[in-house]
Amino acid sequence: MFEDCIQMSDEKELKDIALTLISQYGDDAEAVAMLRAAEYAAALNNEEWLKWERVVSLIHAIDQSPDLDG
């Protein structure tokens, strides 16, 4: 149960990062997150790489959300 709380907290933090990137970079937010993920992958930092891959996924999902159209 404690691990679930940590994961939920991490997920909220990653979503906050995604929203911040969208706010700052607009349509380029996904590319910025991909570059960050690539930097961590190149440095063989798997933990950070996976986090940034998740941020990329969240940005994509937010961009595709019909709730934001209009």
PyMOL Python script that loads the backbone (N, CA, C, O; Angstrom):
from pymol import cmd

cmd.read_pdbstr("""\
ATOM      1  N   MET A   1       0.821  -1.192   0.000  1.00  0.00           N
ATOM      2  CA  MET A   1       0.000   0.000   0.000  1.00  0.00           C
ATOM      3  C   MET A   1       0.863   1.253   0.000  1.00  0.00           C
ATOM      4  O   MET A   1       0.568   2.205  -0.722  1.00  0.00           O
ATOM      5  N   PHE A   2       1.934   1.267   0.806  1.00  0.00           N
ATOM      6  CA  PHE A   2       2.846   2.398   0.845  1.00  0.00           C
ATOM      7  C   PHE A   2       3.475   2.614  -0.526  1.00  0.00           C
ATOM      8  O   PHE A   2       3.633   3.752  -0.967  1.00  0.00           O
ATOM      9  N   GLU A   3       3.835   1.520  -1.205  1.00  0.00           N
ATOM     10  CA  GLU A   3       4.423   1.624  -2.545  1.00  0.00           C
ATOM     11  C   GLU A   3       3.436   2.246  -3.523  1.00  0.00           C
ATOM     12  O   GLU A   3       3.835   3.022  -4.392  1.00  0.00           O
ATOM     13  N   ASP A   4       2.147   1.915  -3.393  1.00  0.00           N
ATOM     14  CA  ASP A   4       1.130   2.512  -4.258  1.00  0.00           C
ATOM     15  C   ASP A   4       1.062   4.017  -4.056  1.00  0.00           C
ATOM     16  O   ASP A   4       0.907   4.762  -5.024  1.00  0.00           O
ATOM     17  N   CYS A   5       1.175   4.471  -2.824  1.00  0.00           N
ATOM     18  CA  CYS A   5       1.157   5.911  -2.537  1.00  0.00           C
ATOM     19  C   CYS A   5       2.366   6.586  -3.167  1.00  0.00           C
ATOM     20  O   CYS A   5       2.253   7.680  -3.721  1.00  0.00           O
ATOM     21  N   ILE A   6       3.515   5.940  -3.085  1.00  0.00           N
ATOM     22  CA  ILE A   6       4.724   6.500  -3.698  1.00  0.00           C
ATOM     23  C   ILE A   6       4.545   6.577  -5.204  1.00  0.00           C
ATOM     24  O   ILE A   6       4.892   7.588  -5.815  1.00  0.00           O
ATOM     25  N   GLN A   7       4.009   5.524  -5.815  1.00  0.00           N
ATOM     26  CA  GLN A   7       3.818   5.513  -7.254  1.00  0.00           C
ATOM     27  C   GLN A   7       2.820   6.581  -7.681  1.00  0.00           C
ATOM     28  O   GLN A   7       3.028   7.243  -8.698  1.00  0.00           O
ATOM     29  N   MET A   8       1.745   6.759  -6.928  1.00  0.00           N
ATOM     30  CA  MET A   8       0.764   7.789  -7.248  1.00  0.00           C
ATOM     31  C   MET A   8       1.391   9.166  -7.142  1.00  0.00           C
ATOM     32  O   MET A   8       1.125  10.038  -7.969  1.00  0.00           O
ATOM     33  N   SER A   9       2.227   9.367  -6.125  1.00  0.00           N
ATOM     34  CA  SER A   9       2.915  10.638  -5.951  1.00  0.00           C
ATOM     35  C   SER A   9       3.864  10.873  -7.128  1.00  0.00           C
ATOM     36  O   SER A   9       3.926  11.978  -7.668  1.00  0.00           O
ATOM     37  N   ASP A  10       4.589   9.848  -7.518  1.00  0.00           N
ATOM     38  CA  ASP A  10       5.494   9.958  -8.662  1.00  0.00           C
ATOM     39  C   ASP A  10       4.711  10.278  -9.928  1.00  0.00           C
ATOM     40  O   ASP A  10       5.134  11.113 -10.727  1.00  0.00           O
ATOM     41  N   GLU A  11       3.583   9.624 -10.112  1.00  0.00           N
ATOM     42  CA  GLU A  11       2.770   9.850 -11.308  1.00  0.00           C
ATOM     43  C   GLU A  11       2.266  11.296 -11.338  1.00  0.00           C
ATOM     44  O   GLU A  11       2.253  11.925 -12.396  1.00  0.00           O
ATOM     45  N   LYS A  12       1.857  11.818 -10.195  1.00  0.00           N
ATOM     46  CA  LYS A  12       1.405  13.211 -10.131  1.00  0.00           C
ATOM     47  C   LYS A  12       2.562  14.147 -10.449  1.00  0.00           C
ATOM     48  O   LYS A  12       2.383  15.126 -11.173  1.00  0.00           O
ATOM     49  N   GLU A  13       3.723  13.863  -9.927  1.00  0.00           N
ATOM     50  CA  GLU A  13       4.902  14.688 -10.193  1.00  0.00           C
ATOM     51  C   GLU A  13       5.232  14.681 -11.688  1.00  0.00           C
ATOM     52  O   GLU A  13       5.534  15.726 -12.265  1.00  0.00           O
ATOM     53  N   LEU A  14       5.175  13.507 -12.308  1.00  0.00           N
ATOM     54  CA  LEU A  14       5.465  13.407 -13.737  1.00  0.00           C
ATOM     55  C   LEU A  14       4.416  14.138 -14.568  1.00  0.00           C
ATOM     56  O   LEU A  14       4.745  14.764 -15.575  1.00  0.00           O
ATOM     57  N   LYS A  15       3.163  14.060 -14.152  1.00  0.00           N
ATOM     58  CA  LYS A  15       2.109  14.790 -14.864  1.00  0.00           C
ATOM     59  C   LYS A  15       2.319  16.295 -14.716  1.00  0.00           C
ATOM     60  O   LYS A  15       2.114  17.047 -15.669  1.00  0.00           O
ATOM     61  N   ASP A  16       2.725  16.732 -13.536  1.00  0.00           N
ATOM     62  CA  ASP A  16       3.022  18.148 -13.324  1.00  0.00           C
ATOM     63  C   ASP A  16       4.164  18.606 -14.231  1.00  0.00           C
ATOM     64  O   ASP A  16       4.121  19.706 -14.782  1.00  0.00           O
ATOM     65  N   ILE A  17       5.182  17.763 -14.383  1.00  0.00           N
ATOM     66  CA  ILE A  17       6.292  18.080 -15.287  1.00  0.00           C
ATOM     67  C   ILE A  17       5.776  18.194 -16.713  1.00  0.00           C
ATOM     68  O   ILE A  17       6.129  19.129 -17.431  1.00  0.00           O
ATOM     69  N   ALA A  18       4.939  17.245 -17.124  1.00  0.00           N
ATOM     70  CA  ALA A  18       4.378  17.262 -18.474  1.00  0.00           C
ATOM     71  C   ALA A  18       3.585  18.544 -18.713  1.00  0.00           C
ATOM     72  O   ALA A  18       3.735  19.182 -19.755  1.00  0.00           O
ATOM     73  N   LEU A  19       2.756  18.917 -17.768  1.00  0.00           N
ATOM     74  CA  LEU A  19       1.950  20.129 -17.912  1.00  0.00           C
ATOM     75  C   LEU A  19       2.815  21.391 -17.947  1.00  0.00           C
ATOM     76  O   LEU A  19       2.522  22.332 -18.683  1.00  0.00           O
ATOM     77  N   THR A  20       3.867  21.400 -17.153  1.00  0.00           N
ATOM     78  CA  THR A  20       4.790  22.536 -17.162  1.00  0.00           C
ATOM     79  C   THR A  20       5.481  22.662 -18.510  1.00  0.00           C
ATOM     80  O   THR A  20       5.609  23.761 -19.050  1.00  0.00           O
ATOM     81  N   LEU A  21       5.928  21.527 -19.053  1.00  0.00           N
ATOM     82  CA  LEU A  21       6.583  21.559 -20.359  1.00  0.00           C
ATOM     83  C   LEU A  21       5.623  22.036 -21.445  1.00  0.00           C
ATOM     84  O   LEU A  21       6.011  22.808 -22.322  1.00  0.00           O
ATOM     85  N   ILE A  22       4.383  21.583 -21.389  1.00  0.00           N
ATOM     86  CA  ILE A  22       3.382  22.031 -22.361  1.00  0.00           C
ATOM     87  C   ILE A  22       3.166  23.534 -22.226  1.00  0.00           C
ATOM     88  O   ILE A  22       3.061  24.241 -23.227  1.00  0.00           O
ATOM     89  N   SER A  23       3.101  24.016 -21.000  1.00  0.00           N
ATOM     90  CA  SER A  23       2.915  25.438 -20.752  1.00  0.00           C
ATOM     91  C   SER A  23       4.085  26.260 -21.293  1.00  0.00           C
ATOM     92  O   SER A  23       3.892  27.333 -21.863  1.00  0.00           O
ATOM     93  N   GLN A  24       5.295  25.743 -21.108  1.00  0.00           N
ATOM     94  CA  GLN A  24       6.487  26.478 -21.525  1.00  0.00           C
ATOM     95  C   GLN A  24       6.788  26.359 -23.015  1.00  0.00           C
ATOM     96  O   GLN A  24       7.180  27.335 -23.655  1.00  0.00           O
ATOM     97  N   TYR A  25       6.603  25.155 -23.566  1.00  0.00           N
ATOM     98  CA  TYR A  25       7.073  24.885 -24.923  1.00  0.00           C
ATOM     99  C   TYR A  25       5.968  24.618 -25.931  1.00  0.00           C
ATOM    100  O   TYR A  25       6.247  24.472 -27.121  1.00  0.00           O
ATOM    101  N   GLY A  26       4.725  24.550 -25.484  1.00  0.00           N
ATOM    102  CA  GLY A  26       3.617  24.322 -26.397  1.00  0.00           C
ATOM    103  C   GLY A  26       3.783  23.045 -27.209  1.00  0.00           C
ATOM    104  O   GLY A  26       4.000  21.968 -26.654  1.00  0.00           O
ATOM    105  N   ASP A  27       3.678  23.179 -28.536  1.00  0.00           N
ATOM    106  CA  ASP A  27       3.763  22.008 -29.420  1.00  0.00           C
ATOM    107  C   ASP A  27       5.127  21.320 -29.384  1.00  0.00           C
ATOM    108  O   ASP A  27       5.248  20.172 -29.811  1.00  0.00           O
ATOM    109  N   ASP A  28       6.144  21.997 -28.885  1.00  0.00           N
ATOM    110  CA  ASP A  28       7.486  21.421 -28.818  1.00  0.00           C
ATOM    111  C   ASP A  28       7.752  20.656 -27.526  1.00  0.00           C
ATOM    112  O   ASP A  28       8.840  20.105 -27.352  1.00  0.00           O
ATOM    113  N   ALA A  29       6.782  20.612 -26.622  1.00  0.00           N
ATOM    114  CA  ALA A  29       6.984  19.989 -25.312  1.00  0.00           C
ATOM    115  C   ALA A  29       7.389  18.523 -25.425  1.00  0.00           C
ATOM    116  O   ALA A  29       8.275  18.063 -24.705  1.00  0.00           O
ATOM    117  N   GLU A  30       6.745  17.796 -26.322  1.00  0.00           N
ATOM    118  CA  GLU A  30       7.066  16.378 -26.464  1.00  0.00           C
ATOM    119  C   GLU A  30       8.507  16.198 -26.948  1.00  0.00           C
ATOM    120  O   GLU A  30       9.213  15.305 -26.481  1.00  0.00           O
ATOM    121  N   ALA A  31       8.938  17.042 -27.881  1.00  0.00           N
ATOM    122  CA  ALA A  31      10.314  16.963 -28.382  1.00  0.00           C
ATOM    123  C   ALA A  31      11.322  17.279 -27.275  1.00  0.00           C
ATOM    124  O   ALA A  31      12.366  16.634 -27.176  1.00  0.00           O
ATOM    125  N   VAL A  32      11.008  18.266 -26.452  1.00  0.00           N
ATOM    126  CA  VAL A  32      11.893  18.626 -25.343  1.00  0.00           C
ATOM    127  C   VAL A  32      12.020  17.447 -24.373  1.00  0.00           C
ATOM    128  O   VAL A  32      13.121  17.121 -23.930  1.00  0.00           O
ATOM    129  N   ALA A  33      10.905  16.820 -24.051  1.00  0.00           N
ATOM    130  CA  ALA A  33      10.924  15.662 -23.146  1.00  0.00           C
ATOM    131  C   ALA A  33      11.684  14.497 -23.772  1.00  0.00           C
ATOM    132  O   ALA A  33      12.408  13.784 -23.076  1.00  0.00           O
ATOM    133  N   MET A  34      11.525  14.299 -25.078  1.00  0.00           N
ATOM    134  CA  MET A  34      12.257  13.228 -25.767  1.00  0.00           C
ATOM    135  C   MET A  34      13.767  13.475 -25.707  1.00  0.00           C
ATOM    136  O   MET A  34      14.545  12.540 -25.513  1.00  0.00           O
ATOM    137  N   LEU A  35      14.174  14.726 -25.872  1.00  0.00           N
ATOM    138  CA  LEU A  35      15.597  15.054 -25.780  1.00  0.00           C
ATOM    139  C   LEU A  35      16.135  14.762 -24.384  1.00  0.00           C
ATOM    140  O   LEU A  35      17.235  14.232 -24.226  1.00  0.00           O
ATOM    141  N   ARG A  36      15.347  15.116 -23.379  1.00  0.00           N
ATOM    142  CA  ARG A  36      15.771  14.834 -22.003  1.00  0.00           C
ATOM    143  C   ARG A  36      15.886  13.326 -21.769  1.00  0.00           C
ATOM    144  O   ARG A  36      16.839  12.860 -21.145  1.00  0.00           O
ATOM    145  N   ALA A  37      14.914  12.575 -22.270  1.00  0.00           N
ATOM    146  CA  ALA A  37      14.962  11.116 -22.140  1.00  0.00           C
ATOM    147  C   ALA A  37      16.200  10.560 -22.834  1.00  0.00           C
ATOM    148  O   ALA A  37      16.867   9.671 -22.307  1.00  0.00           O
ATOM    149  N   ALA A  38      16.501  11.082 -24.009  1.00  0.00           N
ATOM    150  CA  ALA A  38      17.665  10.614 -24.756  1.00  0.00           C
ATOM    151  C   ALA A  38      18.974  10.906 -24.010  1.00  0.00           C
ATOM    152  O   ALA A  38      19.902  10.097 -24.032  1.00  0.00           O
ATOM    153  N   GLU A  39      19.037  12.066 -23.353  1.00  0.00           N
ATOM    154  CA  GLU A  39      20.226  12.411 -22.566  1.00  0.00           C
ATOM    155  C   GLU A  39      20.459  11.386 -21.457  1.00  0.00           C
ATOM    156  O   GLU A  39      21.584  10.937 -21.238  1.00  0.00           O
ATOM    157  N   TYR A  40      19.383  11.025 -20.764  1.00  0.00           N
ATOM    158  CA  TYR A  40      19.518  10.046 -19.683  1.00  0.00           C
ATOM    159  C   TYR A  40      19.821   8.656 -20.223  1.00  0.00           C
ATOM    160  O   TYR A  40      20.581   7.903 -19.614  1.00  0.00           O
ATOM    161  N   ALA A  41      19.231   8.317 -21.361  1.00  0.00           N
ATOM    162  CA  ALA A  41      19.515   7.011 -21.967  1.00  0.00           C
ATOM    163  C   ALA A  41      20.987   6.930 -22.364  1.00  0.00           C
ATOM    164  O   ALA A  41      21.638   5.908 -22.144  1.00  0.00           O
ATOM    165  N   ALA A  42      21.506   8.000 -22.946  1.00  0.00           N
ATOM    166  CA  ALA A  42      22.913   8.026 -23.356  1.00  0.00           C
ATOM    167  C   ALA A  42      23.852   7.922 -22.153  1.00  0.00           C
ATOM    168  O   ALA A  42      24.945   7.364 -22.251  1.00  0.00           O
ATOM    169  N   ALA A  43      23.412   8.464 -21.023  1.00  0.00           N
ATOM    170  CA  ALA A  43      24.207   8.410 -19.796  1.00  0.00           C
ATOM    171  C   ALA A  43      23.993   7.097 -19.040  1.00  0.00           C
ATOM    172  O   ALA A  43      24.557   6.893 -17.965  1.00  0.00           O
ATOM    173  N   LEU A  44      23.172   6.206 -19.614  1.00  0.00           N
ATOM    174  CA  LEU A  44      22.844   4.908 -19.003  1.00  0.00           C
ATOM    175  C   LEU A  44      22.180   5.057 -17.635  1.00  0.00           C
ATOM    176  O   LEU A  44      22.353   4.210 -16.758  1.00  0.00           O
ATOM    177  N   ASN A  45      21.423   6.133 -17.461  1.00  0.00           N
ATOM    178  CA  ASN A  45      20.678   6.365 -16.227  1.00  0.00           C
ATOM    179  C   ASN A  45      19.245   5.871 -16.472  1.00  0.00           C
ATOM    180  O   ASN A  45      18.357   6.646 -16.827  1.00  0.00           O
ATOM    181  N   ASN A  46      19.048   4.574 -16.273  1.00  0.00           N
ATOM    182  CA  ASN A  46      17.771   3.945 -16.606  1.00  0.00           C
ATOM    183  C   ASN A  46      16.594   4.505 -15.825  1.00  0.00           C
ATOM    184  O   ASN A  46      15.506   4.660 -16.378  1.00  0.00           O
ATOM    185  N   GLU A  47      16.790   4.806 -14.567  1.00  0.00           N
ATOM    186  CA  GLU A  47      15.683   5.303 -13.738  1.00  0.00           C
ATOM    187  C   GLU A  47      15.151   6.630 -14.281  1.00  0.00           C
ATOM    188  O   GLU A  47      13.944   6.793 -14.457  1.00  0.00           O
ATOM    189  N   GLU A  48      16.046   7.571 -14.543  1.00  0.00           N
ATOM    190  CA  GLU A  48      15.619   8.864 -15.076  1.00  0.00           C
ATOM    191  C   GLU A  48      15.106   8.734 -16.508  1.00  0.00           C
ATOM    192  O   GLU A  48      14.152   9.410 -16.894  1.00  0.00           O
ATOM    193  N   TRP A  49      15.737   7.870 -17.287  1.00  0.00           N
ATOM    194  CA  TRP A  49      15.283   7.644 -18.657  1.00  0.00           C
ATOM    195  C   TRP A  49      13.830   7.170 -18.663  1.00  0.00           C
ATOM    196  O   TRP A  49      13.015   7.669 -19.439  1.00  0.00           O
ATOM    197  N   LEU A  50      13.507   6.203 -17.797  1.00  0.00           N
ATOM    198  CA  LEU A  50      12.135   5.698 -17.737  1.00  0.00           C
ATOM    199  C   LEU A  50      11.152   6.774 -17.284  1.00  0.00           C
ATOM    200  O   LEU A  50      10.030   6.842 -17.787  1.00  0.00           O
ATOM    201  N   LYS A  51      11.568   7.610 -16.341  1.00  0.00           N
ATOM    202  CA  LYS A  51      10.704   8.705 -15.901  1.00  0.00           C
ATOM    203  C   LYS A  51      10.397   9.640 -17.070  1.00  0.00           C
ATOM    204  O   LYS A  51       9.247  10.027 -17.277  1.00  0.00           O
ATOM    205  N   TRP A  52      11.416   9.995 -17.818  1.00  0.00           N
ATOM    206  CA  TRP A  52      11.210  10.934 -18.926  1.00  0.00           C
ATOM    207  C   TRP A  52      10.450  10.297 -20.076  1.00  0.00           C
ATOM    208  O   TRP A  52       9.722  10.988 -20.788  1.00  0.00           O
ATOM    209  N   GLU A  53      10.604   9.002 -20.270  1.00  0.00           N
ATOM    210  CA  GLU A  53       9.776   8.310 -21.266  1.00  0.00           C
ATOM    211  C   GLU A  53       8.310   8.390 -20.858  1.00  0.00           C
ATOM    212  O   GLU A  53       7.430   8.541 -21.705  1.00  0.00           O
ATOM    213  N   ARG A  54       8.053   8.288 -19.560  1.00  0.00           N
ATOM    214  CA  ARG A  54       6.681   8.409 -19.061  1.00  0.00           C
ATOM    215  C   ARG A  54       6.163   9.834 -19.263  1.00  0.00           C
ATOM    216  O   ARG A  54       4.996  10.026 -19.602  1.00  0.00           O
ATOM    217  N   VAL A  55       7.025  10.832 -19.057  1.00  0.00           N
ATOM    218  CA  VAL A  55       6.625  12.221 -19.300  1.00  0.00           C
ATOM    219  C   VAL A  55       6.253  12.398 -20.770  1.00  0.00           C
ATOM    220  O   VAL A  55       5.259  13.054 -21.082  1.00  0.00           O
ATOM    221  N   VAL A  56       7.041  11.820 -21.674  1.00  0.00           N
ATOM    222  CA  VAL A  56       6.728  11.880 -23.109  1.00  0.00           C
ATOM    223  C   VAL A  56       5.342  11.296 -23.356  1.00  0.00           C
ATOM    224  O   VAL A  56       4.535  11.888 -24.072  1.00  0.00           O
ATOM    225  N   SER A  57       5.070  10.146 -22.770  1.00  0.00           N
ATOM    226  CA  SER A  57       3.766   9.493 -22.933  1.00  0.00           C
ATOM    227  C   SER A  57       2.630  10.358 -22.386  1.00  0.00           C
ATOM    228  O   SER A  57       1.565  10.455 -22.995  1.00  0.00           O
ATOM    229  N   LEU A  58       2.864  10.975 -21.248  1.00  0.00           N
ATOM    230  CA  LEU A  58       1.839  11.834 -20.652  1.00  0.00           C
ATOM    231  C   LEU A  58       1.575  13.060 -21.526  1.00  0.00           C
ATOM    232  O   LEU A  58       0.423  13.453 -21.711  1.00  0.00           O
ATOM    233  N   ILE A  59       2.625  13.658 -22.057  1.00  0.00           N
ATOM    234  CA  ILE A  59       2.441  14.810 -22.941  1.00  0.00           C
ATOM    235  C   ILE A  59       1.628  14.397 -24.157  1.00  0.00           C
ATOM    236  O   ILE A  59       0.702  15.099 -24.564  1.00  0.00           O
ATOM    237  N   HIS A  60       1.975  13.262 -24.730  1.00  0.00           N
ATOM    238  CA  HIS A  60       1.236  12.773 -25.899  1.00  0.00           C
ATOM    239  C   HIS A  60      -0.238  12.554 -25.553  1.00  0.00           C
ATOM    240  O   HIS A  60      -1.125  12.949 -26.310  1.00  0.00           O
ATOM    241  N   ALA A  61      -0.492  11.922 -24.404  1.00  0.00           N
ATOM    242  CA  ALA A  61      -1.874  11.658 -23.988  1.00  0.00           C
ATOM    243  C   ALA A  61      -2.635  12.956 -23.756  1.00  0.00           C
ATOM    244  O   ALA A  61      -3.800  13.071 -24.139  1.00  0.00           O
ATOM    245  N   ILE A  62      -1.987  13.931 -23.135  1.00  0.00           N
ATOM    246  CA  ILE A  62      -2.636  15.219 -22.873  1.00  0.00           C
ATOM    247  C   ILE A  62      -2.934  15.911 -24.200  1.00  0.00           C
ATOM    248  O   ILE A  62      -4.017  16.468 -24.382  1.00  0.00           O
ATOM    249  N   ASP A  63      -1.980  15.878 -25.123  1.00  0.00           N
ATOM    250  CA  ASP A  63      -2.185  16.502 -26.436  1.00  0.00           C
ATOM    251  C   ASP A  63      -3.321  15.854 -27.213  1.00  0.00           C
ATOM    252  O   ASP A  63      -3.999  16.521 -27.994  1.00  0.00           O
ATOM    253  N   GLN A  64      -3.534  14.565 -27.006  1.00  0.00           N
ATOM    254  CA  GLN A  64      -4.569  13.835 -27.723  1.00  0.00           C
ATOM    255  C   GLN A  64      -5.921  13.869 -27.022  1.00  0.00           C
ATOM    256  O   GLN A  64      -6.916  13.386 -27.563  1.00  0.00           O
ATOM    257  N   SER A  65      -5.962  14.439 -25.820  1.00  0.00           N
ATOM    258  CA  SER A  65      -7.191  14.455 -25.027  1.00  0.00           C
ATOM    259  C   SER A  65      -8.260  15.314 -25.677  1.00  0.00           C
ATOM    260  O   SER A  65      -8.023  16.486 -25.967  1.00  0.00           O
ATOM    261  N   PRO A  66      -9.446  14.738 -25.910  1.00  0.00           N
ATOM    262  CA  PRO A  66     -10.537  15.527 -26.494  1.00  0.00           C
ATOM    263  C   PRO A  66     -11.037  16.616 -25.546  1.00  0.00           C
ATOM    264  O   PRO A  66     -11.682  17.569 -25.984  1.00  0.00           O
ATOM    265  N   ASP A  67     -10.745  16.482 -24.249  1.00  0.00           N
ATOM    266  CA  ASP A  67     -11.192  17.481 -23.277  1.00  0.00           C
ATOM    267  C   ASP A  67     -10.523  18.831 -23.510  1.00  0.00           C
ATOM    268  O   ASP A  67     -11.034  19.861 -23.070  1.00  0.00           O
ATOM    269  N   LEU A  68      -9.389  18.831 -24.195  1.00  0.00           N
ATOM    270  CA  LEU A  68      -8.650  20.070 -24.396  1.00  0.00           C
ATOM    271  C   LEU A  68      -8.986  20.738 -25.718  1.00  0.00           C
ATOM    272  O   LEU A  68      -8.521  21.848 -25.980  1.00  0.00           O
ATOM    273  N   ASP A  69      -9.787  20.084 -26.560  1.00  0.00           N
ATOM    274  CA  ASP A  69     -10.157  20.675 -27.842  1.00  0.00           C
ATOM    275  C   ASP A  69     -11.160  21.786 -27.624  1.00  0.00           C
ATOM    276  O   ASP A  69     -12.005  21.718 -26.731  1.00  0.00           O
ATOM    277  N   GLY A  70     -11.054  22.812 -28.456  1.00  0.00           N
ATOM    278  CA  GLY A  70     -12.073  23.837 -28.407  1.00  0.00           C
ATOM    279  C   GLY A  70     -11.548  25.095 -27.888  1.00  0.00           C
ATOM    280  O   GLY A  70     -12.287  26.074 -27.781  1.00  0.00           O
TER     281      GLY A  70
END
""", "prot")
cmd.dss("prot")
cmd.show_as("cartoon", "prot")
cmd.util.cbc("prot")
cmd.orient("prot")
